[in-house]
């Protein structure tokens, strides 16, 4: 039985991009987590105190993860940067809660 067309194409193809390092993937995931949190800061109304406390705890956990991931990337000689578009929202959240 001759190989299928798909099998022949797959045998000749090469991956479009190299695999990302685990540290890079972890950094990107942590950056997305921080950005989502920065976009979901609860208001400062008196009835949202509990929500703000929960959000603040989540923010602190996310910042700890980012710090650990950053150490891992630096240890491998990588320098990863946050996307420019999300830096202002993350900085604002960190100024408010950091």
Secondary structure by P-SEA (a helix, b strand, c coil): ccccaaaaaaaacccccccccaaaaaaaaaaaaaaaaaaccccccccaaaaaaaaaaaaaaaaaaaaaaaaaaaaacbbbbccccaaaaaaaaaaacc
